[in-house]
Amino acid sequence: MIHEPARPGILVVDDDRNTRDGLKRALQRDYRVLTAEGGERALEILDGNAVDILLADVRMPGMDGLTLLQRALVRQPRLICILLTAYGNVETAVEAMKRGAYDFLMKPVNLDHLDLLLKRALRSSAMESENLSLRRELDEKFGLENIVGQSAPMQALFDTIRQAAPTQATVLIQGASGTGKELVAHAIHRLSTRSRGPFVAVHCSALAPTLLESELFGHEKGSFTGAAGRRRGRFEMADGGTLFLDEVSEIDAAVQVKLLRVLEERTFERVGGNEPVDVDIRLIAATNRDLKTLVQEGSFREDLFFRLDVVTITLPPLAERADDIPLLCDHFLREACRKNAKTIDGLTPDALHLLTAYSWPGNVRELRNTIEKMVVLARGPRLTARDVPRNIVEEVRGPGAVSRGTLLPAAAPASLAGAEKQLIFDALKRHGNNRTRAAQELGISRRTLHRKLKQYREHDAAS
């Protein structure tokens, strides 16, 4: 028996019965249509039914369409929301976009236009679902789920990790403090043939030279005061797996010599011993300093540098991957809410604007700590500009900062669509065609901005 695919579900919400019934008759051939006379009833229906698209009037008694939109997206974040209005104005259009509307239509509704819009929205939603599914599969396969980012620098980083991980090559990870060097090291280990072996990390800058040598190579009983017995070092502990040396630039000259020998011969002696110990390890080293400069200054051995510099991965500072900040904020928000048993629905556009415009000298680590601080101290259901720490606000809103009051054009065109188009192109012009910055200024997602620009191109090509 052949089963037809389930028809998409549409919820039509309008206080005017004729409008509800008319839209239901027009759509019921291709869609499973539900109707509601107001916002409260619509939310009840959403809680108990599978709905793909919400089609709602803006002006209704009680709960208006914008409020319904916001509450509906909390329940179903992937719901396609289209608003209807008989009173077109720029402010309503902009607010609808900020709150997550897919699009808006003027009443009376052009049914042909509505049909095309619904089909386009469902195609777009299907593609997004497919992309999310593929991303989850990649994360499961490649072990990159803990490294958040979709910007061009991060995509290049993921490609390098995937290429280097299955090999036995030594990897040198460079990047400023807080960029996630240990996360990358963990990902390389998980994706390697050594993933079932141990991952052993040593933070070299935290130990004095004599202690570091013993920590790395172990020691024999009586080799120094307090050595009450034989102790295995980190190299032995990592046998069959991966050894991660963080801040390798801080290793002193004597230990550098011994480390070089291990990399060349895969053997060493414990401190105070003369019995060779063979190990099978893969080394990953990390540093926040320029090793080439240290070689030129004579504080780091050139031959060791060449041994470490087989595959080099350079992590970009957060300021160079601003496109990832909204994604990171969402990731850290959910993490902080779980950790602190709090419920926060998200960040308002003004809060996200401040966080994206900040320079982040402490990189991803600073952003993570900032989001947790905001979550812990937040009083409302969303993080707003009032929750952003003062030092960030003061840096972003310094001399020459553009105020949010300058976003609307001085003279809006007569049509609602024309006003929206002018708003978008004015924002792009102010930001040198940087779509991420323009979307942040407008308070909309980059995806929405991209879709609007595509619609304008298609319209211009057809006209």
Helices and strands as residue ranges (DSSP letters): E 9-13, H 17-27, E 32-36, H 39-48, E 53-57, H 65-75, E 80-85, H 90-98, E 103-106, H 111-142, H 152-164, E 171-174, H 181-190, E 199-203, G 204-206, H 209-217, H 234-237, E 242-246, G 248-250, H 253-265, E 267-269, E 276-278, E 282-287, H 291-297, H 302-308, E 311-314, G 318-320, G 322-324, H 325-340, H 349-357, H 363-377, G 385-387, H 390-396, G 404-406, H 416-430, H 435-442, H 446-462
